[in-house]
Amino acid sequence: MGNVTRIPLNETGNGTNIVRQTPQVIDRVPSFRPGQTLTAVAIQLGFALALIVAALTINIMMAIVLNKKFMGIPYMMLKNIVAVDIATALLNGPFFALGVILDSMGIIIKSYCNVQGFFHASLSAVFLNTVTLIAVSRCLAVLKPQLYHKIFVNKITMHILLLAVWSSSSLLCVPPLNTKGWGKYDRFEATCWMAWIPENDDYIAYNSLLTILTLGTAVVSCSFGLYFLYSIRKVGSVTPAQTATAPPPYPGTANMSVPEKTSQKKVRLNTDVFIIASTQFAVYIVLWVPLTVMNSIYLKDWRDIEFRVITFFLFVFMGRTIINPILCLVVSADIRREFAKTIFRCRCKRDNETSEQEL
């Protein structure tokens, strides 16, 4: 529990004229949380280490599988989500662990808090904007197939789009770094997060704007993508690439005949990536709600809460880095099959040599 120092103020004067004031009480709450036991600190550090190791292990394995076997354009966006999860484990996890140590020693470093909060917010924004990009590509494939084939079949264009996603997401999260600007990264035990404080209009305005631009656009784009996906399935199984007026799969190939099997495969790959991203986004929302609620409740004074609440806070933030690659395996049979072949090939290398050469 935090110690509160109460200082009564009664009267002031210059000897002859004494001005009596109404007694006041000023609460001075310490800037860090004292009195944590070594067991509590050890549990937090151990839990953070377990999350980091688990997230790095499964995401690195997923990155190896995707880079080795899945070279299509839609999978570039899925690889970007894997990169975000790896960066989250490498940056946010160690920051939290160091914050636990500093917090137990009563050390507060404002610049450290700002950097930690920036990584928290920017990596979340990159994930949301990548999901939006995947959903937009799916919508364009249905509504504007010609525009889709001009943008989402060129690797150079995709690299530019992904670079724009990272750059714009980072810029959106810069204002709180300026202490006199919009927003603020405030302390919540050993971590720092955006301050949802209703009494401060600037904080609420910035947080609301950032939420609309990232989470809001992802919700709208995914909703449209799911609508078009299931509405087309109800109409029939004929895709735009099979009609006479559909554009060629690659620019400059108008006079080339594309096998029907190849066209169907490209549509299926785009659909698989969109479904994976949508399920990952659904998990993000499920975890984001308690994260934001806890943040708004405890951020003003987190010193009297138990360390178990902080541990749960860390889980709802970093949990998606472990769940996302698992969802790739659950949703996509192709990824699941290649994951088993690539990761466990040392056990059944002879049995898989022939099938790998065919791929």
Helices and strands as residue ranges (DSSP letters): E 5-13, E 18-28, H 38-69, H 73-104, H 110-143, H 145-151, H 155-172, G 175-177, E 185-188, E 191-194, H 201-211, I 212-216, H 217-235, G 240-242, H 260-298, H 307-331, H 333-343, H 349-358
